[in-house]
Amino acid sequence: MRRLAVASVYTVVATALLVFGVVLWSASRIDQLSQERQFRTISSALVSSVEKIPYDQESVAIWDDAVRYAKDSFDLKWVETNLGVWLHDYFKHDRTYVIRPDGTVVYSMVDGKTVTNPKSRPDESVFDVVTALRQKMSAGALDDYELNKSRLPHVVDFAFHDNRPSLISAVPIVLESKTAAQERGSEYVLVSQRFLDASFLSDLASVHFLKGVRFSRTDDVAPNETSHPLTDRAGETIGHIVWVPEMPGWAILTDVLPVLTAGLTAISIAIVLLIAGLRRTYRELVHSEAESKHRAVHDSMTGLANRAFFNDRVGALLSERRVSGDALALMFLDLDRFKQVNDTLGHPVGDALIQEVARRIKSLIKPRDVFARMGGDEFAIIKCDDVSREDVEAFCRDVVAIVSEPFDVLGQRAAIGISIGVAMAPECGTDRSELSRKADIALYQAKNRRLGFAFYTEEMSKTLKEREALEADLRRALDTEGELNVAYQPLIAGKGLTVSGVEALVRWNHPRLGSIPPPVFIPIAEECGLIGRLGEYVLREACRTAGALNLGTIAVNVSPIQFRSPDFASRLFAILAHTGLAADRLELEITESALLDSSGTSAKVLRLLRARGVRIALDDFGTGYSSLSYLIKLEVDRIKLDRSFVQALGTCPRSSSIVRSVIAMAHAVGVSITAEGVEKPEQRDFLVSVDCDTLQGYLFSPPVSALSLVENFAIGFRRWQPAAHTPDDEEVADPRVA
């Protein structure tokens, strides 16, 4: 019995020691795996940070305008907006510098603000990085880049500034077009600096679930902490990122110790529970790591790949294609009319719509293809399977068709479209940046095509350059006199057919190209930020002319972009004061997209204008999202019936009924109505018979110059006289500022 008891005791003790040893080893191993995982996470985050900054800079460094306004003719405002503020606000770069070849700093941005103190100078570590970059370019790095053998040369290094660790990156500012070139060695250098403390460490901790993250220059690590070294280009350690590692193993050991001490009689049960608990915890760790990796490369709203993952995959797949020669299609997708849905139905509906669009397109994606959301309403696809021209075209048609079908989201019905730009590799190149640029150009062209998609061609680059040239000419025209002018088309009162006012219409007579239609140059002005100056010019000229003549009402079209400007009302009031025109004689013609602004800016501007007496007209009525309801919802004085309804009078039986009903509805709520595009006597007679307030069109008069207007009114031009000529189709096309 004694021997059995001793044997039992020894067995229990041995078993207990074995169990304790296994538990201790397991806890230690779990802690080790956890620390290794966190160490790899920090390493990956640092590598990503080092690689990300040059990619951030390339978005503005490879740009003709950057060379033009930072080097050739320095424009501080442009550089501040497009380099300094952009890199700080969008990419969180703390400091930005533009440095000449002789080392002179031509621009400095510190913490989002331009530094104008000439004595302010970057740390020497910045110039060390710039020197290394110039040596790299002298060795032929730019030649390799221009031959598409490598990406834009860059140098990235860790350094200290003001006793703070930072990441410094330098890239040259180069031309993106192939038709021009810079003299080698004359390139300006764009330098970005991001400090690795404060927000960087906070972002690192929140993304990777780290505790107690701090930076130490001397590696003063406490017993419960671990660290990761920071090394510069020379391989020297300049400091350490320190954090408190997660120790799940020791936590588990603390939990099971009471079970072990409860008695050897329960040891077998305790072992089973312990092993089960350890296995469960390990699976949770593995799952947590997998989930963290998934979140790092996927969009949270749609679950699709995000921009970073997509760009990595494009680079990897193109590298494979350089060797194999296989084809690949890079597709950029952008939703049409999505902003209108957001403005009219609200952002929750917009978010749900994005998710539904992603689901529909995903149903068409092949297993080897990559589908990503690049941000906002932009998507991208790498098509690896079925990449013949015919297959890709068929796929684009399917995407356009499936997205064009109406969506029912959150109890609302929304109708949108989609535009797709396609660049094929290898015929369009195998460099990621170049292929992306060409796909982006194709996307821009697709927005102007009925098909909804376009494949990149060299002609598109030519078209884009012509558009850029037209933009430059428009800038010049706004700075000179004689090219831009304002024409005036009479507004005819329905009762008595007398002239009740005029509408101001902008004209551009290009010295080389001749007359350029407003539908061509106005969208360019809106896209490049010139619409404010152009619109203000038209307002100023129109008010000056109306102030000099007793014209009655002067109607001026206002762009939605111009109308949403916070200082639009104050600028308009200044023009009225300067020209002496009474506010109640001015009528602003605005489209419904300008009035339906979810930010609230348009509503505020509208209240200010109406309080001063300025009249508001809703333009292009009947062509928008749900125009009939605006008669009640929007505070407007007049609606302008779109010319498509007027031109259909006499040819479409339903058109007469629609026009009669719209006029009756407008009058019922106290709103005046103007019919534009009146070209035939029978159209005039019908509109007068249904009490249309105002008529406008070539039947009465084409737009005339200010001088002709003065002459006409000087001889008593008060009652309508037949127009001297009948316009052709091009003249009838709506030439107004939209």
C-alpha positions in Angstrom: 0.0 0.0 0.0 2.8 2.3 1.0 4.6 1.6 -2.2 1.4 2.3 -4.1 0.9 5.5 -2.2 4.5 6.6 -2.8 4.2 5.6 -6.4 0.9 7.5 -6.6 2.5 10.6 -5.0 5.4 10.4 -7.3 3.1 10.0 -10.2 0.9 12.9 -9.1 4.0 15.1 -8.4 5.6 14.1 -11.7 2.3 14.7 -13.5 1.9 18.0 -11.8 5.5 19.0 -12.7 4.9 17.9 -16.2 1.7 19.8 -16.5 3.2 22.9 -14.9 6.2 22.6 -17.2 3.9 22.3 -20.3 1.8 25.2 -19.2 4.8 27.4 -18.5 6.4 26.5 -21.8 3.1 27.1 -23.7 2.6 30.5 -22.0 6.2 31.4 -22.9 5.8 30.3 -26.4 2.6 32.2 -26.9 4.2 35.3 -25.5 7.2 34.7 -27.9 4.9 34.4 -30.9 3.0 37.5 -29.8 6.2 39.5 -29.5 7.5 38.2 -32.9 4.2 39.1 -34.5 4.2 42.6 -33.1 7.9 43.0 -34.1 7.0 42.0 -37.7 4.1 44.4 -37.6 6.3 47.3 -36.6 8.9 46.4 -39.2 6.1 46.2 -41.9 4.7 49.6 -40.7 8.1 51.3 -41.0 8.7 49.8 -44.4 5.3 51.0 -45.5 6.0 54.5 -44.2 9.3 54.6 -46.0 7.7 53.5 -49.2 4.6 55.6 -48.9 6.1 59.0 -48.7 7.8 58.9 -52.2 4.6 57.6 -53.6 2.8 60.5 -52.0 5.3 62.9 -53.5 5.0 61.4 -56.9 1.4 62.5 -57.1 2.6 66.1 -57.5 6.3 65.8 -58.4 5.6 64.2 -61.8 3.6 67.1 -63.2 4.1 69.7 -65.9 2.4 72.4 -63.8 4.7 71.6 -60.9 7.8 72.4 -63.1 6.0 75.4 -64.5 5.0 77.1 -61.2 7.7 75.9 -58.9 10.6 76.4 -61.2 10.0 78.1 -64.5 7.8 80.9 -63.2 7.5 80.5 -59.4 3.9 81.0 -58.2 3.8 81.0 -54.4 0.1 80.6 -54.2 0.1 77.6 -56.6 3.0 75.9 -54.9 1.4 76.5 -51.5 -1.9 75.0 -52.5 -0.8 72.1 -54.8 2.4 71.1 -53.0 2.6 72.3 -49.4 -1.1 72.2 -48.3 -1.9 69.1 -50.4 1.0 67.0 -48.9 0.2 68.3 -45.4 -3.6 67.9 -45.4 -4.0 64.8 -47.5 -0.8 62.8 -46.7 0.1 64.2 -43.2 3.5 65.4 -44.2 4.7 67.7 -41.4 7.2 69.8 -43.5 7.7 70.4 -47.2 10.5 72.1 -49.0 11.3 72.9 -52.7 15.1 73.2 -53.2 17.0 74.5 -56.2 20.1 72.8 -57.6 22.3 75.4 -55.8 20.8 74.4 -52.5 18.6 77.5 -52.2 15.2 76.8 -50.5 12.5 78.5 -52.7 9.6 77.3 -50.6 9.1 76.0 -47.1 6.0 74.6 -45.4 6.0 73.8 -41.7 3.0 72.2 -40.0 0.7 73.3 -42.9 1.8 76.9 -43.0 4.1 78.6 -45.5 7.3 80.0 -43.9 8.3 83.3 -45.4 11.2 84.1 -43.0 14.3 84.0 -45.2 16.5 83.0 -42.3 14.4 79.9 -41.7 16.4 76.9 -43.1 15.9 73.2 -43.0 18.1 70.9 -40.9 21.3 69.7 -42.5 19.9 66.2 -42.6 17.5 67.5 -45.3 20.3 68.7 -47.5 22.2 65.3 -46.9 19.2 63.5 -48.4 19.0 66.1 -51.3 22.7 65.6 -52.0 22.3 61.8 -52.0 19.4 62.2 -54.5 21.4 64.5 -56.8 24.3 61.9 -56.8 21.8 59.3 -57.7 20.4 61.3 -60.6 24.0 62.1 -61.7 24.6 58.4 -61.9 21.7 58.0 -64.4 18.7 57.3 -62.3 16.6 59.9 -64.2 17.6 58.2 -67.5 16.3 54.9 -66.3 13.1 56.5 -65.1 12.5 58.2 -68.5 13.1 54.9 -70.2 10.5 53.3 -67.9 13.2 51.0 -66.4 12.5 52.2 -62.9 10.2 54.5 -60.9 11.1 58.2 -60.2 14.4 58.3 -58.3 14.1 59.0 -54.6 16.1 58.9 -51.4 14.5 58.3 -48.0 16.4 58.4 -44.7 15.7 58.6 -40.9 17.2 61.6 -39.1 16.8 63.9 -36.1 15.5 67.4 -36.2 14.9 69.5 -33.0 15.6 66.3 -31.1 12.7 64.6 -32.8 13.0 61.5 -35.0 11.8 62.0 -38.6 11.5 60.4 -42.0 12.9 62.5 -44.8 12.2 61.8 -48.5 13.4 63.7 -51.6 12.3 63.3 -55.2 13.0 65.5 -58.3 10.2 67.6 -59.8 9.9 66.4 -63.4 7.7 66.8 -66.4 5.1 64.2 -67.0 4.7 64.9 -70.8 7.1 63.4 -73.2 7.1 66.3 -75.6 9.3 68.6 -73.4 12.4 68.1 -71.3 14.3 69.7 -68.6 18.0 70.4 -68.8 19.7 67.6 -66.8 20.9 68.9 -63.4 18.4 71.8 -63.4 15.7 69.8 -61.6 14.2 71.2 -58.4 13.9 68.8 -55.6 10.7 68.3 -53.5 11.5 67.2 -49.9 8.9 65.9 -47.4 9.5 65.4 -43.7 7.3 63.5 -41.3 8.1 63.3 -37.6 7.9 59.8 -36.1 6.5 60.9 -32.8 3.1 62.3 -31.7 0.6 61.6 -34.5 2.7 58.9 -36.2 3.1 56.9 -33.0 -0.6 57.4 -32.2 -1.6 56.2 -35.7 0.8 53.2 -35.3 -0.7 52.3 -31.9 -4.4 52.6 -33.1 -3.9 50.6 -36.3 -1.8 47.8 -34.8 -3.4 47.7 -31.3 -0.1 48.5 -29.5 0.2 49.8 -25.9 2.5 52.3 -24.4 4.2 53.2 -27.7 7.0 55.7 -27.4 10.3 56.7 -29.0 13.7 56.3 -27.2 17.0 57.5 -28.6 19.0 55.5 -26.1 17.0 52.2 -26.0 16.1 52.6 -22.3 13.7 49.7 -22.4 11.9 48.7 -19.1 11.6 44.9 -18.3 8.0 44.8 -19.5 8.8 46.6 -22.7 10.3 45.7 -26.1 11.7 47.7 -28.9 12.5 48.0 -32.6 15.5 49.8 -33.9 15.5 52.7 -36.4 18.5 52.7 -38.7 19.4 55.3 -41.3 20.9 54.7 -44.7 24.3 54.3 -43.3 23.1 51.4 -41.2 23.5 53.3 -37.9 20.9 53.0 -35.2 19.4 56.4 -34.5 16.8 55.3 -31.9 14.2 52.8 -31.0 10.4 52.5 -31.1 9.4 51.1 -27.7 6.1 49.5 -26.7 4.6 47.2 -24.0 4.1 43.8 -25.8 0.9 41.9 -25.4 1.6 38.8 -23.1 -1.4 36.5 -23.4 0.5 33.5 -22.2 1.2 34.9 -18.7 -2.4 36.0 -18.4 -3.6 32.4 -19.1 -1.0 31.0 -16.6 -2.4 33.3 -13.9 -5.9 32.0 -14.6 -5.0 28.3 -14.4 -2.8 28.4 -11.3 -5.8 28.2 -8.9 -7.0 25.1 -10.8 -3.5 23.4 -10.4 -3.4 24.1 -6.7 -7.0 22.8 -6.1 -5.7 19.3 -5.9 -4.2 16.5 -7.8 -7.6 14.7 -8.0 -8.7 17.3 -10.7 -5.4 17.4 -12.5 -6.6 15.4 -15.5 -9.6 17.7 -15.9 -7.4 20.7 -15.5 -5.0 19.5 -18.2 -7.9 19.0 -20.6 -9.3 22.5 -19.9 -5.8 24.0 -20.0 -5.0 22.5 -23.4 -8.4 23.5 -24.7 -7.9 27.0 -23.4 -4.5 27.3 -24.9 -5.6 26.1 -28.3 -8.6 28.5 -28.2 -6.3 31.5 -27.3 -3.8 30.6 -30.0 -6.6 30.4 -32.6 -7.8 33.8 -31.5 -4.4 35.3 -31.8 -4.0 33.8 -35.3 -7.5 35.1 -36.2 -6.7 38.5 -34.8 -3.5 38.8 -36.8 -5.3 37.7 -40.0 -8.1 40.2 -39.3 -5.6 43.0 -38.8 -3.8 42.1 -42.0 -7.2 42.0 -43.8 -8.2 45.5 -42.5 -4.8 46.9 -43.5 -5.5 46.1 -47.2 -9.3 46.2 -47.5 -11.9 49.0 -47.7 -14.0 49.0 -44.5 -17.2 50.0 -46.3 -17.3 47.6 -49.2 -14.8 44.9 -48.1 -13.0 45.3 -51.4 -9.2 45.8 -51.7 -8.1 49.3 -50.9 -5.8 51.6 -52.9 -2.5 50.5 -51.2 -3.2 46.8 -51.9 -4.3 47.5 -55.4 -1.2 49.5 -56.3 1.0 46.7 -54.9 -0.9 44.1 -57.0 -0.6 46.3 -60.1 3.2 46.5 -59.6 3.6 42.8 -58.9 1.4 41.7 -61.9 3.2 44.1 -64.3 6.5 42.7 -63.1 5.3 39.3 -64.1 4.1 40.5 -67.4 7.5 42.0 -68.3 8.8 38.5 -68.1 5.9 36.5 -69.6 4.6 39.1 -72.0 1.0 38.2 -71.1 -1.7 40.9 -71.4 -3.3 42.8 -68.6 -6.1 45.4 -68.5 -6.0 48.2 -65.9 -9.5 49.8 -65.5 -10.4 52.9 -63.6 -14.1 53.4 -62.9 -16.0 56.5 -61.7 -19.7 56.8 -60.9 -21.7 59.4 -62.8 -24.3 61.6 -61.0 -23.3 60.1 -57.6 -22.9 63.6 -56.0 -26.4 64.4 -57.1 -27.6 61.3 -55.2 -25.7 62.4 -52.1 -27.0 65.9 -52.3 -30.6 65.0 -52.9 -31.1 61.7 -50.9 -28.4 62.1 -48.2 -25.0 60.5 -47.4 -26.5 57.4 -45.8 -28.2 56.5 -49.1 -24.9 57.4 -50.9 -22.9 55.0 -48.7 -25.5 52.2 -49.2 -25.4 52.9 -52.9 -21.6 52.5 -53.0 -22.0 49.1 -51.3 -24.6 48.0 -53.7 -22.5 49.1 -56.7 -19.6 47.1 -55.4 -21.8 44.1 -55.0 -23.1 44.3 -58.5 -19.7 44.7 -60.2 -18.2 42.0 -58.0 -20.6 39.5 -59.5 -18.9 40.1 -62.8 -15.3 39.7 -61.5 -13.3 36.6 -62.4 -11.3 34.8 -59.7 -7.9 36.0 -60.8 -9.1 39.6 -61.3 -8.5 42.3 -58.6 -11.4 44.7 -57.8 -10.7 47.6 -55.5 -12.3 50.8 -54.1 -9.9 53.6 -54.5 -11.9 56.1 -52.4 -15.2 58.1 -52.7 -17.0 56.9 -55.8 -13.9 55.6 -57.6 -13.1 52.0 -58.2 -10.4 50.1 -60.1 -10.0 46.6 -61.7 -7.0 44.6 -62.8 -8.3 42.2 -65.3 -6.0 39.1 -65.7 -8.4 36.7 -67.3 -10.0 37.1 -70.8 -8.0 40.2 -71.6 -8.4 40.3 -75.4 -9.8 43.6 -76.7 -13.1 42.0 -77.4 -13.4 40.4 -74.0 -12.5 43.6 -72.1 -15.0 45.6 -74.2 -17.8 43.0 -73.5 -16.9 43.2 -69.8 -17.1 47.0 -69.8 -20.5 46.9 -71.5 -21.7 44.5 -68.8 -20.5 46.8 -66.0 -22.1 49.8 -67.6 -25.4 47.9 -68.1 -25.5 46.5 -64.5 -24.7 49.8 -62.9 -27.2 51.8 -65.1 -30.1 49.7 -63.7 -31.9 51.7 -61.0 -31.0 51.0 -57.3 -33.4 50.7 -54.4 -31.5 51.6 -51.3 -32.9 52.5 -47.8 -36.3 53.0 -49.3 -35.1 55.4 -51.9 -34.7 54.9 -55.7 -31.5 56.2 -57.3 -30.3 56.1 -60.9 -26.7 56.6 -61.7 -24.2 55.7 -64.4 -20.5 54.7 -64.6 -17.5 55.7 -66.7 -14.6 53.3 -67.4 -11.1 54.1 -68.6 -9.0 51.2 -69.9 -5.2 50.9 -70.4 -3.9 47.6 -71.8 -0.5 46.2 -71.0 2.0 45.7 -72.5 0.9 47.9 -75.5 0.3 50.9 -73.2 3.5 50.1 -71.2 4.4 48.0 -68.1 5.2 50.8 -65.7 2.6 51.2 -63.0 2.6 55.0 -62.9 2.5 55.3 -66.7 -0.3 52.7 -67.1 -2.3 54.4 -64.4 -1.9 57.8 -66.0 -3.1 56.4 -69.3 -6.1 54.7 -67.7 -6.9 58.0 -66.0 -6.8 59.8 -69.4 -9.1 57.2 -70.9 -11.5 57.6 -68.0 -11.6 61.3 -68.6 -12.5 60.7 -72.3 -15.1 58.0 -71.3 -17.1 60.6 -69.4 -17.8 62.4 -72.8 -18.9 59.2 -74.6 -22.2 57.5 -74.7 -20.7 54.0 -74.4 -19.5 54.8 -70.9 -16.1 53.4 -71.5 -12.9 54.2 -73.5 -9.6 52.4 -74.3 -6.5 54.6 -74.1 -5.1 55.8 -77.4 -2.3 58.2 -78.1 -4.8 60.6 -79.6 -6.3 61.0 -76.1 -3.0 62.3 -74.8 -3.0 64.8 -77.7 -6.6 65.8 -76.8 -5.6 66.2 -73.2 -2.7 68.4 -74.2 -5.0 70.5 -76.4 -7.3 70.9 -73.5 -4.4 72.0 -71.3 -3.4 74.5 -73.9 -6.9 75.8 -74.1 -6.9 76.2 -70.3 -3.6 78.2 -70.5 -5.2 80.4 -73.2 -8.3 80.9 -71.1 -6.1 82.1 -68.2 -4.4 84.5 -70.6 -7.7 85.7 -71.9 -8.9 86.5 -68.4 -5.7 88.6 -67.9 -6.0 90.5 -71.1 -8.8 92.6 -72.8 -10.5 92.0 -76.1 -10.9 88.2 -76.3 -13.7 87.7 -73.8 -16.9 89.8 -74.1 -20.5 89.7 -73.1 -23.5 89.5 -75.6 -27.1 90.2 -74.7 -30.3 88.5 -75.9 -33.6 90.4 -75.3 -36.3 88.9 -73.0 -39.7 89.5 -74.5 -42.8 90.0 -72.3 -45.6 87.7 -73.2 -48.2 90.4 -72.8 -47.6 93.1 -75.5 -44.4 91.5 -76.8 -42.3 94.3 -75.3 -38.6 94.0 -74.3 -38.6 93.4 -70.5 -34.9 92.8 -70.1 -31.9 91.0 -71.5 -29.9 87.9 -70.6 -26.1 88.2 -70.5 -24.1 85.5 -72.4 -20.3 85.1 -72.4 -18.4 84.9 -75.7 -14.7 84.0 -76.4 -13.0 85.1 -79.6 -9.7 83.3 -79.6 -7.0 85.1 -81.7 -5.9 81.9 -83.4 -8.9 79.5 -83.1 -11.6 82.0 -83.7 -15.0 81.8 -81.8 -14.9 79.0 -79.2 -18.4 77.8 -78.0 -19.1 78.3 -74.3 -20.0 74.6 -73.9 -16.3 73.9 -74.7 -14.5 76.4 -72.5 -16.9 76.7 -69.5 -16.4 73.1 -68.3 -12.7 73.7 -68.5 -13.1 76.9 -66.4 -15.1 74.9 -63.8 -12.5 72.1 -63.7 -9.4 74.2 -63.4 -10.8 76.8 -60.9 -11.2 79.7 -63.3 -15.1 79.8 -63.2 -15.1 82.2 -60.3 -13.0 84.8 -62.3 -15.0 84.2 -65.5 -18.4 84.4 -63.8 -17.4 87.5 -61.9 -16.3 89.1 -65.2 -19.7 88.4 -66.8 -21.5 89.7 -63.7 -19.4 92.9 -63.7 -19.9 93.6 -67.4 -23.6 92.8 -67.4 -24.3 95.0 -64.3 -22.2 97.9 -65.9 -24.2 97.7 -69.1 -27.6 97.4 -67.4 -26.7 100.3 -65.1 -26.0 102.5 -68.1 -29.3 101.6 -69.9 -32.8 101.3 -68.7 -32.9 97.6 -69.7 -35.4 96.3 -67.1 -34.2 92.9 -65.8 -30.6 91.8 -66.5 -30.4 87.9 -66.2 -27.0 86.3 -65.6 -26.1 82.6 -65.4 -24.1 81.5 -62.4 -22.1 78.3 -62.2 -22.9 75.9 -59.3 -19.3 76.0 -58.3 -19.3 79.8 -58.3 -22.6 79.9 -56.4 -21.3 77.6 -53.6 -18.3 79.9 -52.9 -18.7 81.3 -49.4 -17.8 84.9 -50.6 -20.0 84.9 -53.6 -22.7 87.1 -52.1 -20.2 89.7 -50.8 -18.5 89.9 -54.2 -21.8 90.3 -55.9 -22.9 93.1 -53.6 -19.6 94.9 -54.2 -20.3 94.7 -58.0 -23.8 96.1 -57.5 -22.4 98.9 -55.4 -19.7 99.7 -57.9 -22.0 99.7 -61.0 -24.9 101.4 -59.2 -27.4 98.7 -60.4 -30.4 98.1 -58.2 -30.4 94.6 -56.7 -34.0 93.9 -57.8 -33.1 94.4 -61.4 -30.6 91.5 -61.3 -31.8 88.0 -61.9 -29.4 85.1 -61.3 -30.1 81.9 -63.3 -29.0 78.9 -61.3 -29.4 75.2 -62.0 -31.0 72.9 -59.5 -27.7 71.2 -58.7 -26.4 74.5 -57.3 -29.5 74.9 -55.1 -29.5 71.3 -53.8 -26.2 71.5 -51.8 -26.1 69.2 -48.7 -23.3 71.3 -47.2 -25.7 74.2 -46.5 -23.5 76.8 -48.3 -26.0 77.4 -51.1 -28.9 77.8 -48.8 -27.0 80.5 -46.8 -26.0 82.3 -50.0 -29.6 82.1 -51.3 -30.9 83.7 -48.1 -28.4 86.6 -48.3 -29.2 87.3 -52.0 -33.0 87.2 -51.5 -32.8 89.4 -48.4 -31.0 92.1 -50.5 -33.6 91.8 -53.3 -31.7 89.8 -55.9 -34.1 87.7 -58.0 -33.4 84.0 -58.5 -34.4 81.9 -61.5 -34.3 78.1 -61.7 -32.6 77.3 -65.1 -33.1 74.3 -67.4 -36.4 73.4 -65.6 -37.7 69.9 -66.5 -34.3 68.3 -67.1 -33.2 67.5 -63.6 -33.7 64.9 -60.9 -37.2 65.8 -59.7 -37.8 69.4 -60.9 -41.6 69.6 -60.4 -41.2 69.3 -56.6 -38.9 72.3 -56.6 -41.8 74.7 -57.3 -42.7 74.2 -53.7 -39.4 73.3 -52.0 -37.2 76.0 -53.4 -37.6 79.8 -53.0 -37.2 81.0 -56.6 -38.8 83.9 -58.4 -38.8 82.4 -61.9 -38.3 79.1 -63.7 -36.9 78.9 -67.2 -38.6 76.1 -69.2 -35.9 74.1 -71.0 -35.7 74.7 -74.8 -36.3 71.0 -75.5 -40.0 71.5 -74.5 -40.4 74.6 -76.6 -38.8 73.1 -79.7 -41.2 70.1 -79.5 -44.2 72.3 -79.7 -46.2 71.5 -82.9 -44.3 68.2 -83.4 -45.0 66.3 -80.2 -48.7 66.4 -79.1 -47.8 65.8 -75.5 -45.4 68.7 -75.4 -48.2 71.3 -75.6 -50.0 69.6 -72.6 -46.8 69.5 -70.6 -45.9 73.2 -71.2 -49.5 74.3 -70.4 -49.4 72.3 -67.2 -46.0 73.6 -66.1 -47.1 77.2 -66.7 -50.3 76.6 -64.7 -48.4 75.0 -61.8 -45.8 77.8 -61.7 -48.5 80.5 -61.7 -50.4 78.6 -58.9 -47.4 79.0 -56.5 -46.7 82.6 -57.6 -43.6 81.9 -59.8 -43.0 83.5 -63.2 -41.9 81.4 -66.1 -39.7 82.1 -69.1 -39.7 79.9 -72.3 -36.3 79.8 -74.0 -35.4 78.6 -77.5 -38.4 80.3 -79.2 -37.6 80.1 -83.0 -40.9 79.8 -84.8 -44.0 82.1 -84.9 -46.3 79.2 -84.0 -44.3 78.5 -80.8 -44.6 82.2 -79.9 -48.3 82.2 -80.5 -48.9 79.1 -78.4 -46.8 80.4 -75.5 -48.6 83.7 -75.5 -52.0 81.9 -75.6 -51.1 80.0 -72.4 -50.0 83.1 -70.5 -46.2 82.4 -70.6 -44.7 85.5 -68.8 -41.5 85.9 -70.8 -40.2 84.6 -74.2 -36.6 84.3 -75.4 -35.1 83.0 -78.6 -33.8 83.7 -82.1 -37.3 84.4 -83.4 -37.0 87.8 -81.6 -33.3 88.5 -81.6 -29.9 86.7 -81.5 -27.5 87.7 -78.8 -26.0 91.1 -79.7 -23.0 93.1 -78.5 -23.3 95.8 -75.8 -22.7 98.4 -78.5 -25.6 97.1 -80.6 -27.8 97.0 -77.5 -27.0 100.6 -76.8 -27.8 101.6 -80.4 -31.1 99.6 -80.4 -32.3 101.2 -77.2 -31.1 104.7 -78.4 -33.6 104.4 -81.3 -36.4 103.2 -79.0 -36.0 99.4 -79.2 -38.8 98.6 -76.8 -41.2 96.5 -78.8 -40.2 93.2 -80.5 -39.0 93.4 -84.0 -38.4 90.2 -86.1 -34.9 88.9 -86.0 -32.8 89.8 -89.0 -31.8 86.2 -89.7 -32.7 82.6 -88.9 -30.0 80.8 -86.9 -28.5 77.6 -87.9 -28.3 74.6 -85.5 -25.0 75.6 -84.0 -26.2 79.1 -83.2 -29.3 77.8 -81.5 -27.2 75.5 -79.2 -27.4 76.9 -75.6 -24.3 79.2 -75.3 -24.8 80.3 -71.7 -22.6 80.0 -68.6 -24.0 76.9 -66.9 
